[in-house]
Amino acid sequence: MEDGFNKQELYDTDDEIDEKQEISFTVEPHEADKRLDVYLTRKMEGVSRTGIQKLIRSGFAVVNGEPGKTGYPVKTEDHILVSLPETAPLLLEPQPMDLDIVYEDDILLVINKKQGLVVHPGPGHAEGTLVHGLLWHYGRGLSAVNGFTRPGIVHRIDKDTSGLMVVAKNNSAHLDLSAQLAARTMKRKYTAVVWGNFVKDEGVISAPLRRHPKDRKKIAVHPQGKTAVTLYNVLERYKEHNWIEARLETGRTHQIRVHMAYLGHPIVGDPLYGRKGDSVYNLKGQALHAREIQFVHPVTKKSLEFQASPPEYFFDLINNIK
């Protein structure tokens, strides 16, 4: 472990902390020479690289019996053991927040996130995020897999996108749900209002995405980016707009927003990828809503499907367009 590392300081609690859940990996020949943090991020899809790096630096990743280093180049037959903290750390100050809970049990919950709510802390958003609200309601009763500032967070929704997202209450559930995301068996459908009229009623957008080379706030289509696939179909057509449904095959940052803009049909109200003419509608953000989510329950193995109608502003926009 790192010099001076103290597990109790990491968790900011007087409670005794256990590390009972362990995951082991053996490096295959084709995986050799990757950085340890990159290797583990790919093996534990759905867990952020930042979270992986924190685990490594805090001594929770061991390579061949020795504490791992983030930049260590893994070698064929290396044995890697990752210990997952069983309880989510309380490194953030919980804040009172009303949550629109669509479903909840002892393993997970499904939340209908409102537009304007940031999911987890980041630059410029040190307070008032969904995570702060979750900590108010659940304390350390959330998974600790995805880093110490993202307890329970399996996947994200942009600040100004509303809709459904699943939150894990323990590590096992989190890893199971992350595996479903990686295998593309978790189904997520969005609805959006976009500029212009599609030629076809349905289609597939397959365009790789990566961080914009000049504007770090943006994502851009790039041949060297990560695979990104979005399926869409037109629900209603208007003079200058279409109301569409979009289904994610992959879950890249800003995926639907970038793909729509790439096709020349940016989402109405999108502050990053939209049109200047959006201001006439007085929207607070893009007209994009995560309407449906479907996945297999990590414990019961039953298929669960949840839907949430778009917020009122969404229908006000459509009436204005009509």
Long-range contacts (C-beta under 8 A, 24 or more apart in sequence): 1-58, 1-59, 1-67, 2-57, 2-58, 2-59, 2-67, 5-58, 5-59, 10-58, 10-89, 10-148, 11-85, 11-87, 11-89, 11-90, 11-91, 12-89, 12-90, 12-91, 13-89, 13-90, 13-140, 15-87, 17-85, 17-86, 17-87, 18-86, 19-60, 19-83, 19-84, 19-85, 19-86, 20-86, 21-83, 21-84, 21-86, 21-171, 21-172, 22-81, 22-82, 22-83, 22-84, 23-81, 23-82, 23-84, 23-175, 24-79, 24-80, 24-81, 24-82, 25-79, 25-80, 25-82, 26-77, 26-78, 26-79, 26-80, 27-74, 27-75, 27-76, 27-77, 27-78, 27-80, 28-76, 29-76, 31-74, 31-76, 32-73, 32-74, 32-75, 32-76, 33-73, 33-74, 33-75, 34-73, 34-74, 35-70, 35-71, 35-72, 35-73, 35-74, 36-61, 36-63, 36-68, 36-69, 36-70, 36-71, 36-72, 36-73, 36-74, 36-80, 37-70, 37-71, 39-74, 39-80, 40-80, 40-82, 44-82, 44-145, 44-175, 44-178, 45-178, 45-179, 45-181, 45-182, 46-146, 46-154, 46-155, 46-174, 46-175, 46-177, 46-178, 46-179, 46-181, 46-182, 47-145, 47-146, 47-147, 47-178, 48-146, 48-147, 48-150, 50-147, 51-145, 51-146, 51-147, 51-148, 51-150, 54-147, 54-148, 55-82, 55-84, 60-84, 60-85, 84-144, 84-145, 84-171, 85-144, 85-171, 86-144, 86-170, 86-171, 87-140, 87-141, 87-144, 88-135, 88-139, 88-140, 88-141, 88-142, 88-143, 88-144, 88-151, 88-152, 89-140, 89-144, 89-148, 89-151, 90-135, 90-139, 90-140, 91-148, 91-149, 92-121, 92-131, 92-132, 92-135, 92-149, 93-127, 93-132, 93-135, 94-132, 94-133, 94-135, 94-136, 94-139, 95-127, 95-128, 95-132, 95-133, 95-135, 95-136, 96-133, 96-136, 97-130, 97-132, 97-133, 97-136, 97-137, 98-133, 99-133, 99-134, 99-137, 102-164, 102-306, 102-308, 103-304, 103-306, 106-169, 107-168, 107-169, 107-170, 107-173, 107-297, 107-298, 107-299, 108-166, 108-167, 108-168, 108-169, 108-173, 108-177, 108-297, 108-298, 109-166, 109-167, 109-169, 110-164, 110-165, 110-166, 110-167, 110-293, 110-306, 111-164, 111-165, 111-166, 111-167, 112-162, 112-163, 112-164, 112-308, 113-157, 113-161, 113-162, 113-163, 113-164, 113-165, 113-290, 114-162, 114-311, 115-160, 115-161, 115-162, 115-284, 115-285, 115-311, 115-313, 116-159, 116-160, 116-284, 116-285, 117-159, 118-159, 119-153, 119-156, 119-157, 119-159, 119-165, 120-149, 120-150, 120-153, 120-156, 121-149, 134-167, 138-169, 141-169, 142-167, 142-168, 142-169, 143-168, 143-169, 143-170, 143-171, 143-173, 143-174, 144-171, 145-171, 145-174, 145-175, 145-178, 146-174, 154-178, 154-181, 155-181, 155-251, 157-290, 158-254, 158-257, 158-286, 158-288, 159-285, 160-269, 160-271, 160-284, 160-285, 160-286, 160-288, 161-190, 161-285, 161-286, 161-288, 161-289, 161-290, 162-288, 162-289, 162-290, 162-310, 162-311, 163-190, 163-289, 163-290, 163-291, 163-308, 163-310, 164-188, 164-290, 164-291, 164-292, 164-293, 164-306, 164-307, 164-308, 165-290, 165-293, 166-293, 166-295, 172-298, 173-298, 173-299, 176-298, 177-295, 177-298, 180-295, 180-296, 181-251, 184-249, 184-250, 185-295, 185-296, 186-293, 186-294, 186-295, 187-247, 187-292, 187-293, 187-294, 187-295, 188-247, 188-248, 188-251, 188-290, 188-292, 188-293, 188-294, 189-245, 189-246, 189-247, 189-248, 189-290, 189-291, 189-292, 189-293, 190-245, 190-246, 190-247, 190-248, 190-256, 190-288, 190-289, 190-290, 190-291, 191-235, 191-243, 191-244, 191-245, 191-246, 191-288, 191-289, 191-291, 191-310, 191-314, 192-243, 192-244, 192-246, 192-256, 192-260, 192-267, 192-268, 192-286, 192-287, 192-288, 192-289, 193-241, 193-242, 193-243, 193-244, 193-267, 193-268, 193-287, 193-314, 193-317, 193-318, 193-321, 194-241, 194-242, 194-244, 194-260, 194-265, 194-266, 194-267, 194-268, 195-240, 195-241, 195-265, 195-266, 195-267, 195-268, 195-274, 195-275, 196-240, 196-241, 196-242, 196-264, 196-265, 197-237, 197-240, 197-241, 197-242, 198-232, 198-234, 198-242, 198-244, 198-263, 198-265, 201-233, 201-234, 202-231, 202-232, 202-233, 202-234, 203-231, 203-232, 203-233, 204-229, 204-230, 204-231, 204-232, 205-229, 205-230, 205-231, 205-232, 205-259, 205-262, 205-263, 207-259, 207-262, 209-252, 209-253, 209-254, 209-255, 209-258, 217-272, 218-254, 218-258, 218-272, 218-273, 219-252, 219-253, 219-254, 219-255, 219-258, 220-258, 221-258, 221-259, 221-262, 226-250, 226-252, 228-252, 228-255, 228-258, 228-259, 230-255, 230-256, 230-259, 236-318, 238-321, 238-322, 239-321, 240-321, 241-268, 241-321, 243-318, 245-291, 256-288, 257-286, 257-288, 268-317, 269-317, 281-317, 281-320, 283-313, 283-317, 284-313, 287-314, 287-317, 289-314
